[in-house]
Amino acid sequence: MATGNELMLTEDQHSELRAIAQSRCLPAGYVFRAKLILLLAEGASFSTIKQRLQTTAPTIIRWKQRFLQDGLDGLDTFHPGQTASVLTPALRARILAAARKKPSDGSTHWSCRKLAAAFTSVRTPYIVSGKRLA
């Protein structure tokens, strides 16, 4: 039944979305979005999609718009996270020099947390050499 909500998919898009929707190893959200687009392509109404996928109309609209704008790439989510802090050569030298000495608290070796506490701008000191220090 045509409702005006249907999307026109190419054969490649349809086969790729079908593979994603049947996947058991991809993230659940990505599989959900593929199923949503396939239902829209079949001409399912919003109420049918809401019932089958346990979702809301704003969610359907959002992912439909993203798919129309960016195609399959629009269904993927991107979370850039925190920007990487720059480890200057001077700070790296200070960390390595401190790691070569015994800690001032009387313990026999540095832990990542102890070394990080000694240098408040560095959260994970083992990124300097790629090795854990404890």
C-alpha positions in Angstrom: 0.0 0.0 0.0 1.5 3.3 -1.1 1.4 6.0 1.6 3.7 8.7 0.1 6.3 7.8 2.7 8.1 5.4 0.5 11.7 5.9 -0.6 13.2 5.0 -3.9 16.2 2.7 -3.4 18.7 1.5 -6.0 19.3 -2.2 -6.2 22.7 -1.7 -4.5 21.2 0.3 -1.7 18.4 -2.3 -1.2 20.8 -5.3 -1.1 23.2 -3.5 1.3 20.4 -2.4 3.6 19.0 -5.9 3.6 22.5 -7.3 4.6 22.8 -4.8 7.3 19.3 -5.4 8.6 20.0 -9.2 8.9 23.4 -8.8 10.5 24.0 -10.1 14.0 27.4 -8.5 14.5 26.8 -4.9 13.5 25.7 -2.4 16.2 22.0 -2.7 17.0 21.3 1.0 16.2 22.8 0.6 12.7 20.6 -2.5 12.1 17.6 -0.7 13.4 18.1 2.2 11.0 18.6 -0.2 8.1 15.3 -1.9 8.9 13.6 1.5 9.2 14.7 2.6 5.8 13.7 -0.7 4.3 10.2 -0.4 5.7 9.9 3.1 4.3 11.1 1.8 0.9 8.3 -0.8 1.1 5.8 2.0 1.6 4.9 1.1 5.2 3.0 3.8 7.1 4.6 5.6 10.1 2.2 3.9 12.5 3.2 0.4 11.1 6.9 1.3 11.5 6.4 2.7 15.0 4.7 -0.5 16.0 7.1 -2.9 14.4 10.3 -1.2 15.5 9.0 0.3 18.8 10.0 3.8 17.8 8.6 7.3 17.5 7.7 9.5 14.5 10.5 12.0 15.2 13.0 9.2 15.0 11.6 8.0 11.7 11.6 11.5 10.3 15.2 12.1 11.5 16.7 9.0 9.9 14.6 9.3 6.7 16.0 12.9 6.3 19.6 11.7 7.0 19.2 8.9 4.5 17.8 11.3 1.8 20.7 13.7 2.4 23.7 11.3 2.7 22.5 7.9 1.6 23.9 4.9 3.5 26.6 7.1 5.1 23.8 9.1 6.8 22.8 6.1 8.7 26.1 5.8 10.5 26.7 7.8 13.6 29.9 9.6 14.3 30.9 10.6 17.8 34.2 12.4 17.6 34.8 12.5 21.4 37.4 14.7 23.1 40.1 16.3 21.0 43.5 14.7 21.5 45.9 16.5 23.8 49.3 17.3 22.3 52.2 15.8 24.1 55.1 18.2 23.7 58.7 16.9 23.6 59.4 18.8 26.8 56.6 17.2 28.7 57.5 13.8 27.3 61.1 14.3 28.6 59.8 15.3 32.1 57.5 12.2 32.2 60.3 9.8 31.2 62.8 11.4 33.6 60.3 11.1 36.5 59.5 7.5 35.5 63.2 6.6 35.7 63.3 7.7 39.4 61.6 6.0 42.3 58.4 7.6 43.5 58.7 10.0 46.4 56.0 8.1 48.4 58.3 5.2 49.2 56.8 2.7 46.8 59.0 0.6 44.6 57.6 1.6 41.2 55.3 4.0 39.4 51.7 3.2 38.6 49.9 5.0 35.8 47.7 6.8 38.3 50.7 7.9 40.5 52.6 9.2 37.5 49.4 11.0 36.1 48.9 12.6 39.5 52.5 13.9 39.4 51.7 15.5 36.0 48.2 16.9 36.1 48.1 17.6 32.3 48.7 14.0 31.4 45.9 11.4 32.0 47.6 8.3 30.7 51.3 8.4 31.0 51.9 5.1 29.2 51.1 6.7 25.9 54.6 8.2 26.0 56.4 4.9 25.3 53.4 2.7 24.5 54.2 0.5 27.5 52.5 0.3 30.9 54.8 1.4 33.7 53.4 -0.8 36.5 
